[in-house]
């Protein structure tokens, strides 16, 4: 293998387009010329950013995700990345507007994110959209996620790392759901819990796996 080939072997994506350029307006001339090293699916290679978002919008799932952000929770970026992976309709940040985007790995550019300054503002919006608000946290009265029939149109809400769901958010939730734990730790972190809960929705509504 030549030295330049070896260097490119470890790069993400593809190099410049070979052959005649496509005429479809979804393609980005700069990416066609220089190559596309973004972390996107192969079907979106060389596409403009806005074209990718527009295509994702045609297939977004009706569930949404919210996370409370009163202390600049570092898990939010990872939650956004996971929401993008499962193509959630929206991610809601409740509390502080600023959040650490490093964990999102640029996926926030493709995922709709909405900010709500207060729990009341968020809940009012959700009810106005006909979304059922479901908290995910460990409380004495929490229902096991593994035995809960997730509705198709819902918003899964996660508290920040450590404190968990605020009392106000817990009170506003139709139900709180817990994830079964089998080791010595009491709980998994917010980002992991979000991934488990989102995949539970996917299993129910994409694969028809009822509880």
C-alpha positions in Angstrom: 0.0 0.0 0.0 1.3 3.4 -0.9 1.9 6.0 1.8 -0.9 8.3 0.7 -3.3 5.3 0.4 -2.4 4.2 3.9 -3.1 7.7 5.2 -6.6 7.8 3.6 -7.4 4.3 4.8 -7.9 5.7 8.3 -10.1 8.6 7.2 -13.8 8.6 7.6 -15.9 9.0 4.5 -15.0 9.2 0.9 -12.7 11.3 -1.3 -13.6 13.5 -4.3 -16.3 12.3 -6.6 -14.9 10.2 -9.5 -16.4 10.6 -13.0 -19.2 12.9 -14.1 -20.8 14.9 -11.3 -24.5 14.2 -10.5 -26.9 17.0 -11.4 -29.3 16.4 -8.5 -29.5 19.7 -6.5 -29.1 17.8 -3.2 -25.4 17.4 -3.9 -22.9 19.9 -2.6 -20.3 21.0 -5.2 -17.6 21.5 -2.6 -18.1 18.1 -1.2 -18.1 16.6 -4.7 -14.8 18.4 -5.4 -13.0 17.8 -2.0 -14.6 14.6 -0.7 -17.0 14.0 2.2 -15.4 13.2 5.5 -18.6 13.8 7.6 -20.0 11.1 9.9 -23.1 10.5 7.9 -24.8 7.4 6.4 -23.6 6.4 2.9 -26.9 7.3 1.4 -26.2 11.0 2.3 -22.6 11.2 1.0 -21.9 14.4 -0.8 -25.4 15.8 0.1 -25.8 19.4 1.3 -26.6 19.7 5.0 -30.0 21.2 4.5 -30.9 18.4 2.0 -30.0 15.8 4.7 -32.2 17.5 7.3 -35.1 17.8 4.8 -34.9 14.0 4.1 -34.7 13.1 7.8 -37.8 15.3 8.4 -39.8 13.0 6.0 -39.0 10.0 8.2 -38.8 11.2 11.8 -40.4 9.1 14.5 -43.2 10.7 16.5 -41.5 10.3 19.9 -39.5 13.1 21.5 -36.9 13.5 24.2 -36.4 16.0 26.9 -33.6 16.5 29.4 -33.4 18.9 32.3 -30.4 21.2 32.4 -30.1 23.1 35.6 -26.4 22.5 36.1 -25.0 22.2 32.6 -25.4 18.4 32.4 -22.5 16.9 30.3 -24.8 14.0 29.2 -26.9 16.2 27.0 -24.7 16.0 24.0 -24.7 12.2 24.1 -28.5 12.2 24.5 -28.8 14.4 21.4 -26.5 12.0 19.4 -28.6 9.0 20.4 -31.8 10.9 19.5 -30.3 11.5 16.1 -29.5 7.8 15.7 -33.1 6.9 16.4 -34.4 9.9 14.4 -36.5 11.4 17.2 -38.8 14.2 16.2 -37.3 16.7 18.7 -35.0 17.1 21.6 -36.0 19.5 24.3 -33.6 21.2 26.7 -35.4 22.3 29.9 -33.6 24.9 32.0 -30.4 26.5 31.0 -30.2 27.3 27.3 -26.4 26.6 27.0 -25.4 22.9 26.9 -22.1 21.1 26.2 -22.2 20.0 22.5 -19.1 18.0 22.5 -20.9 14.7 23.1 -23.2 15.4 20.2 -20.4 14.9 17.7 -22.0 17.4 15.4 -25.3 15.5 15.2 -27.1 18.5 16.7 -26.8 20.0 13.2 -29.2 17.3 11.9 -31.5 17.1 15.0 -34.2 19.6 15.9 -33.5 21.0 19.4 -35.9 23.2 21.3 -35.3 25.1 24.5 -37.8 25.7 27.3 -36.8 28.0 30.2 -39.1 26.3 32.7 -40.8 23.0 33.4 -44.1 24.8 33.1 -43.3 26.1 29.7 -42.2 22.7 28.5 -45.3 20.9 29.8 -47.6 23.5 28.4 -46.0 23.0 25.0 -46.1 19.2 25.2 -49.8 19.1 26.1 -50.5 21.5 23.3 -49.0 19.1 20.9 -50.9 16.2 22.3 -47.8 14.5 23.7 -47.8 12.3 26.8 -45.0 13.3 29.2 -43.2 10.3 30.7 -40.4 10.7 33.1 -37.6 8.1 33.3 -36.1 7.8 36.8 -36.0 5.5 39.8 -38.8 6.3 42.3 -40.7 4.0 44.7 -43.7 4.4 42.5 -41.9 4.1 39.1 -43.3 1.5 36.6 -40.7 -0.8 35.1 -40.0 0.3 31.5 -39.9 -3.3 30.5 -43.6 -3.7 31.4 -44.9 -0.4 30.3 -46.8 0.0 27.0 -45.1 3.1 25.5 -47.5 5.3 23.6 -46.6 6.2 20.0 -46.8 10.0 20.6 -44.9 10.7 23.8 -41.9 12.7 25.1 -39.4 10.8 27.3 -38.0 13.1 30.0 -34.7 12.6 31.8 -33.3 14.4 34.8 -29.7 15.6 35.0 -26.9 13.4 36.3 -27.1 13.1 40.0 -30.3 14.8 41.1 -32.4 13.1 38.5 -35.8 14.5 37.6 -36.9 17.6 39.5 -39.9 17.4 41.7 -41.8 19.7 39.4 -41.1 17.5 36.4 -41.9 14.4 38.2 -45.3 15.9 39.3 -46.0 16.9 35.7 -45.2 13.4 34.3 -48.1 11.1 33.5 -45.9 8.2 34.8 -42.3 7.7 35.8 -40.5 4.7 34.3 -37.6 2.8 35.8 -35.0 0.6 34.0 -34.3 -2.7 35.7 -30.9 -2.9 37.5 -29.0 -6.1 38.3 -25.6 -5.1 39.5 -24.4 -3.2 42.6 -25.0 0.3 41.3 -28.4 1.9 41.9 -28.7 3.4 38.4 -27.1 4.0 35.1 -26.3 7.5 33.9 -28.7 9.7 32.1 -27.2 9.2 28.7 -27.4 5.4 29.0 -30.9 5.5 30.4 -32.0 7.7 27.4 -30.5 5.2 24.9 -32.3 2.3 26.6 -35.7 4.1 26.7 -35.4 5.3 23.1 -34.6 1.8 21.9 -37.6 0.5 23.9 -39.8 2.9 21.8 -38.2 1.6 18.6 -38.8 -2.0 19.5 -42.4 -1.2 20.2 -43.3 1.0 17.3 -40.8 0.0 14.6 -40.7 -3.8 15.3 -44.1 -4.3 17.0 -42.6 -5.9 20.1 -45.4 -5.5 22.7 -44.6 -5.9 26.4 
